[in-house]
Amino acid sequence: MEAIEISFWYWWVAAMAFVVLEILAPGIAFLWLGVGAGAVGFLLLIVPALSLPLQILVFAVLSVAGAILGRRWFRPKPSDSDEPALNRRGASYVGRVLILSTAIENGYGRAKIGDGVWTVRGNDMPKGATIRVIGADGTTLLVERHVETGASAEPA
């Protein structure tokens, strides 16, 4: 039985095929196979007597190593935001001082913020009491009584 002889340019053609597949089906999966195949082609150009099983082993190791390193390198990195509560509207109100538009009875009441009215939860308090937002639970603001220290509250 005759041994199969693979020339360096076979690996380069395989590398180009993987790159074309990457272009057609993006996701950075075929890219690393293309890099591995191209590297084996260059290695075979330098060392022409490299056996086929060793070529396949080098291809597999380089492809897997490239995929692992590439995944770490290209992983989306979370960015620090200047407004971390931008999409959490209730959390953006934490610390604000408000005036109750309806009394808190049985733990629930309402407070006006801007042109909207929010449900608030806290200890029972009369209408017109000054409250401070201390948290948010979904669309309900968690509040506590605010002791006046000269800070202005939003009108009801």
C-alpha positions in Angstrom: 0.0 0.0 0.0 1.3 3.4 -1.0 1.6 6.2 1.6 -0.4 9.3 1.1 1.7 12.4 0.4 0.2 15.7 1.2 1.9 18.8 -0.2 1.9 22.2 1.7 -0.5 23.8 -0.8 -3.2 21.2 0.1 -3.2 22.7 3.6 -3.3 26.2 2.1 -6.3 25.3 0.0 -8.0 23.9 3.1 -7.2 27.1 5.0 -8.8 29.2 2.2 -11.8 26.9 2.2 -12.2 27.4 6.0 -11.9 31.2 5.6 -14.6 31.2 2.9 -16.8 29.1 5.2 -16.1 31.6 8.0 -17.3 34.4 5.7 -20.4 32.5 4.7 -21.2 31.4 8.3 -19.7 33.9 10.7 -19.1 33.0 14.3 -15.3 32.7 14.5 -15.5 28.9 14.4 -14.0 28.1 11.0 -11.4 30.9 11.3 -9.3 28.9 13.8 -9.5 25.8 11.5 -8.2 28.0 8.7 -5.4 29.4 10.9 -4.4 25.8 11.9 -4.5 24.6 8.3 -2.4 27.6 7.1 0.1 27.1 9.8 0.5 23.4 9.0 1.0 24.4 5.3 3.9 26.7 6.4 5.3 24.0 8.6 5.2 21.5 5.8 6.9 24.0 3.5 9.8 24.2 6.0 9.8 20.5 6.9 8.6 18.6 3.8 9.2 15.1 5.4 6.5 15.7 8.1 4.3 12.6 8.2 0.5 12.8 7.7 -0.5 11.7 11.2 1.9 14.4 12.6 0.4 17.0 10.2 -3.1 16.1 11.4 -2.0 16.3 15.1 -0.4 19.7 14.6 -3.5 20.9 12.8 -5.8 19.7 15.6 -3.7 21.2 18.4 -3.3 24.6 16.6 -7.0 24.8 15.8 -8.1 24.0 19.3 -5.5 26.3 20.9 -6.5 29.1 18.4 -10.2 28.6 19.3 -9.6 28.7 23.0 -7.3 31.7 22.9 -9.5 33.5 20.3 -12.6 33.0 22.5 -10.8 34.6 25.4 -9.5 37.4 23.3 -12.7 38.2 21.4 -15.1 37.7 24.4 -17.4 40.7 24.8 -16.1 42.8 27.7 -18.6 44.6 29.8 -18.1 48.3 29.7 -18.5 50.6 32.7 -21.5 52.9 32.2 -21.8 56.5 33.3 -25.5 55.6 34.0 -25.7 52.1 35.3 -29.4 52.3 36.1 -30.4 53.6 32.6 -32.6 50.6 31.8 -33.8 50.1 35.4 -36.0 53.1 35.8 -37.0 52.4 39.4 -33.4 52.0 40.5 -32.6 55.4 38.9 -34.9 57.0 41.5 -33.1 55.7 44.5 -32.1 58.6 46.8 -34.8 61.0 45.5 -37.1 62.7 47.9 -40.8 62.8 47.0 -44.1 63.7 48.4 -46.9 61.1 48.7 -49.8 61.8 46.4 -51.9 59.1 48.1 -51.4 57.8 51.6 -49.5 54.6 52.2 -52.1 52.2 53.7 -51.5 48.6 54.3 -47.9 49.1 53.0 -48.8 50.6 49.6 -49.4 54.1 48.3 -48.6 56.3 45.3 -46.1 59.1 44.6 -45.9 61.4 41.6 -42.5 61.6 39.8 -42.4 64.0 36.9 -45.5 63.3 34.8 -45.9 59.7 36.1 -47.3 58.2 39.2 -45.5 55.3 40.9 -46.7 52.7 43.4 -44.6 53.0 46.6 -44.2 50.4 49.4 -43.3 51.3 53.0 -44.6 52.0 56.4 -48.1 53.6 56.6 -47.9 57.4 56.1 -50.4 60.1 55.3 -50.9 61.8 52.0 -48.4 64.7 51.6 -45.7 63.0 53.7 -42.1 63.4 52.5 -40.5 60.1 51.6 -37.1 59.0 50.3 -36.7 56.2 47.7 -34.4 53.5 49.1 -34.9 50.8 46.5 -37.0 49.3 43.8 -38.9 46.0 43.4 -39.9 45.8 39.8 -42.3 48.8 39.2 -42.8 49.4 43.0 -40.5 51.9 44.7 -39.4 51.0 48.3 -39.6 54.1 50.5 -39.0 55.4 54.0 -40.1 58.5 55.8 -37.7 61.4 55.0 -36.7 63.7 57.8 -36.5 67.3 56.5 -33.0 68.6 56.4 -33.6 71.5 54.0 -33.7 69.3 50.9 -36.5 70.0 48.5 -38.9 67.3 47.5 -40.8 67.0 44.3 -44.4 68.2 44.6 -47.3 65.8 44.5 
